[in-house]
Amino acid sequence: MVFKNDSPVLIETAIVAAVMALLGLLGLYLMPAFYLATLLLPVPLAYLIIKRNLLYGLLALGVTALMLSFAISGIKPVFLLLLQFGPVGIIIGLLLKNKVAVDKSMAVLFFWALAVTGINLLFSFVLSGSGLSRIATEFNTTMEQMSQFYLQSGLMDEAGRQEFLEVSQQAGRLVRELLPGGMAVWTIIITIFTYFITRHLARGLGYNVSGNLRFTEWQLPWYSIWLVIAGLALTMAGEEFSLELVGIAGKNILYISVFIFLILGTAVLAYFIRVWKISTPAKIFIIIAMVLYLPLAAAIILSLGVVDPVANLRRLPVDNDMVSKGGSG
């Protein structure tokens, strides 16, 4: 049996559950603390799994759910909160406990972040009856009221008001179309940060975790390029055949792909700066030039990220499937 007459362990489990419930309440009732709570909520659960085992983690999660159910009226916010941090804490705890490599852990967390984003969208918009179009309508209504206020206050004339409304409608359309991708990117960022916070904490407490992964040596498999291909294909198909949902899906895939390949391109650029042993003044000059010509710098970095999985620009060791089917060695 896992649960023995071990009072200290059960007390520890209760403390972890109380900490998670407190962080959850802070996140729900104090909006400034929401993002911090989202970031830290999975950490106690993952710690308990690393120190003890999965069943104690599930017990703590169940106790947390009971505490939140008594403290909050309504099942939906409790469910969404538990969905946001519960599985992430369990996955991170199991990954670190089993010493899974950092790159493989990040891949698992990436796909989970996409899954939880889809579930959040389903519950937030589809099942609740408030579709993405409603968000754009509310956004446009707000912009209409703002433009009317500016017009009455003399801050803009009618021509300026029409231009303001035209820009706001375009922004509202972008919000409606790219909201799923934006939510996915945010969830990925929070999940990865939580993983590294938990990893640092576990190592600081003396637990043995897998070796570090240098950012400059981070790689993606050759088939990751299909993200870009699929996004472009769906976007063009949506425009060509007037399939709105297909087009929106393609744009969101491209949006997520840009985020991923920008990070990879930054790793490639940092690798070459390190390998070429560029002097400090030259590094400062490069950074200033990139800031001054940000669009061009972003395009170059993105190109490096897209090309590297196929061409292996850094000539790093790759897995056998990457060598045989895609990347060059």
N, C-alpha and C positions, 0 to 999 in steps of 0.2 A: 504494500500500500504506500501511496505517496504521502498521504496525510497521516502522520503519526501523532502521538501525544507530545507534540513539540510546540509548547506555548510561545517561545520567542519567535519562531518562524511565523506563526499565525498572527502574533502582534505586529510583526514586521509587515505582513500582508495587509493588515488593517490600516497601518500607517500609510502605506503606499496608496491604498484605496482612498483614504481621507485626503491625501495630498492631491491626487488626481481630481477628486470631486471639488476641492477648493479651487484648483486652477480652472476647472470647467465653469464654476460659478462666476469666477472673476472674468473669464472670457465672455460669458453671456451677458453679464450685467454691467460691466465696465468696458465700453467699446475701445478705449485706448489700449486696454490690456488684452484685447482679443487676439491680436497677431502674436504677441509674446506667449500667451497661453497656448495657442495652436502649436507654436514652435516647441514648447517645453512639455506639453501634456504627455506625449508618448515616452518621455525619458524615464520616469519612475517605473512604468510598466516594463520597459525593456530591461532596466536594471534588475528588477525582481526576477525576470526570466533568466538573465545571465547568472545571477547569484544562486537562484534556486532551480526552478524548472517551469515548463509551460503551464502545468496545472495550477501552480500557485499564482501565475500571472492571470490565468482565466478566472480564478477565484477573486483576485483583486479587482478585475474588470467587472465581474458580476456585482460585487459589493458597491463599486463606484456607480454602476447603473442604478442600483436601489437608492443610494444616497441622492443622486441627481433627480430621480423620479419623485422622491418625497419633497425635494426642495423646489422643483420647477413644475409648473402646471402645463401639461401637454406632453404627449409622447414624441412628437415630431422633432422638437429641438434637442431632446435627449438622444434620440436615435441618430440624428445627423452629427451631433457632437461625438458620440461613441464611434460612429463610422469614420469620422475624421481622424481620431487618434488611436482607437483601439487596435485595429489591424496593423497600423503602422508600427505601434509599439511592440506588438507580437512579432512582426516580421523582422524588425531591427534587432530585437532581443535574440531571436533564433539565429539570425545571420552572424551576429557577433559571438554568440555562445558556441556556434559550430565553426568559427574561424573561417568563414567564407571570404574569399578575396574581395578587395575593395571594388574592383571594376565589375565583378559579377554581382556584388551586392547592389551597386548603383543601377545596374540593368534591371534587377528585380524590383527595386524601389521605383524606377522610372515607369515600368508597366503597371505597378500598383497605383501610382499617382494618376495615370491615365484612366484606370478603372474607377477609382474613387471620384474622379471628376465627372465621368459619365453618370455614375449613380447620383451624385449631387445634382447634376443638371436634370436628371429624371425626376427626382423628388421635388426640386425647387421650382421647376417650370412646367413639366408635363403633368405630373399628378396633382399639383396644386392649381392647375388651370391657368397659370400666368405664363404664356409663351414668350419667346424672345422678341416677337413683334410688339408685345405690350411694353417691354422695356424701352424700345425705340420710340414708341408713341408717347410714353411718359417723359422721356428725355426731350423730345421735340416740343411737348407742351410746356415744359419748364423753360426751354430756350425762348419760346414765344412770349411767355410772361416776362422774362428778363428783357427781351428786346422792346416790349411795350413800355416797361418801366424806364429804360434808357431813353426812349423816344419822348415820353412825357417829361422826363427830367432835363431834356435838352442836351443830353450827352451824345446823341446821334440824330441824323436826319432820316427821312424815309428811305433814301437810297442806301444809306449805311445800314438801316434796319433790314432791308431786303437782302443785302450782301451777308449780313450776320446770320439771317435765317437760312440762307442757302448753305453757308459753311456749317451751321449747326445740323442741318439735315444730313449732310454728308458724314459728319461726325457720328450722328445717331445711327446711320446705316452701318458704319464701321463697327460701332459698339454692338449692334445686333448681330453682325456677321462674325465678329472675332471674339465675342465673349467666351465661347467654349474654349478656344485656344488660349485666351488670357487666363482663364481659370486653371487650365491644365498646366501652363507654365508656372503660375504661382504655386500650385500644389507640388509640382516637381521641386521648385526651389526650397519650399518649407520642408519637404520630406528629406531632401539631401542634407540640408543644414541640420535637421534633427538627428540624422544618422551620424554625422561627424561630431556633433555635441555629445551624443551618447557614447560614441567610440572614444572620444577624449576623456570623458568621465570614467569609463570602464578601465581605460589604461591607467588613469591617475589613481584609481582605487586598487591597482595591482592585478587586474584580470588580464590574462593573455589573449590578445586579439591578433588578427591577421596582420601581415606586414603593411607598411605604408605604400601608397601609390603616388608617385610623383605626378604632379599636374601636367608637367611638360611632356610626360610619356604616356598620357592618356590616349587611348585609341578607340576607334569604332570599327566594327567589322565592315567588310566591303559592301555587304548587302544593305547597309544603312542608307546608301544612296537611293534606294527605292522609295524612301520617304519623300524625297524631292520629286522623283519621277511620278509617284502616285498623286502627290499634291497637284502638280502641274496638269496631269492628265484629267483629274476630276474637275479642276477649275475650268479648263478649256472645254470639257464636255458639258459642264453646267451652263457656260455661256453659249456654246454652239447649239444645244438642244433645249435651251430655256428651262433647265432643271435647277431650280433655286437651291434645294437642299444638297444636291450633288456639288454645286459650285461652292456653297458655304463649307461643306466638308473638305473640299480641296483647299480652300483658303486657310482653314484652320490647321490642316496638316502642314501646309507651307509655313504658317506662323510658328508652329512648334518646331519645325525643321530649322528655321532661321535661328531660333534660340539655341538649339543644340549645336548646330554647325558654327555659330559664332563663338561658342565656348571652345569647341574643338580647334577652330582657327586661331583663337588666342593662345591655346596650348602649343600649337605648332610654331607660332611666331615667337613665343617665349622660349621655346626649345632652341631655335636658331640663334636668338640673341644670347642665350647662355653658351651654346656650343662655339659660336664665333668669338666669344670673349670680348664683346664690345665694351669700350671704356665707358665710365660713368657719364662724362659730358655727352658722348654720342647717344647713350640711352635717353638722357634728358631731352636731347634734340629730337629724337624719334618720337618720344611721348608728346612733346609740344606740337610737332608736325601732325601727328595723328589727331590731336585735339582741334587744331586749326582746320584741318581737312577731314573732318569726322565722316562725312558720307563716303568719301573715297577710301578712307582707312577701313570703314566698316565693310565696304564692298571687297576690299583686298582680303581682309580677315575671313569673311564669309567664303570667299573663293578657296582660300587655303583649307578651310574646314571641309568643304564639299569634295575637294580633290584628294585630300589625304587618305580617306578610307580606301580609295581605289589605287592610288599611286604610291602610297606609303612614303611620303616626302622625307620623313625623318629616318628612313631605313631602320626602323625598330623591328625587333623580333616579333613575329606574328604567329597566330595559331595556324595549324595545318590546313584547316578549311579555308582560312583567309588566303593562304598562299596558293592552294590548288585551284580555287574558284574565283578569286578576285584580286586582292592586293598583291603587289609585286614585292619581292623580298630584298 
